[in-house]
Amino acid sequence: MRPIIALTFFLSFASCGERYLDNQVSFDGIRFGSSLKKISGDDLAFQVIVRNAARSLEGAREAGRYEATKYCIEKLSTSDIDWKISPDADDLVLYSGNLELSGRCAL
């Protein structure tokens, strides 16, 4: 009876991992790793870093916008953002292959 319990336990964890991957969002067919951090002293200001942006700059732009939008909706229930470094800028620079964006959730 114990092998069945162990197998059930193992399969339940294996399926959790699959659900996590299914819930990841891809942009331009690529799943980008990204992180958002608050700027100290202002809970509404943030910086987003999208890793390996050279794989698809268009996809990286949208991945950064997505992270920022999620943050602002969580903070203020709005997707309005005042961008300091916008994903729509023509002259975006990659730093070590990463895209850096910054802005502030608009009131």
KAWOHU-V944315 format. One record per helix or strand. SS is the DSSP state (hx for helix, st for strand). FROM is the first residue (numbers start at 1). TO is the last residue. If there is no record, write none. Layout:
[[SS & FROM & TO] [SS & FROM & TO]]
This chain:
[[hx & 2 & 23] [st & 27 & 27] [st & 30 & 30] [st & 34 & 39] [st & 42 & 50] [hx & 53 & 55] [hx & 57 & 76] [st & 81 & 85] [st & 94 & 95] [st & 98 & 105]]
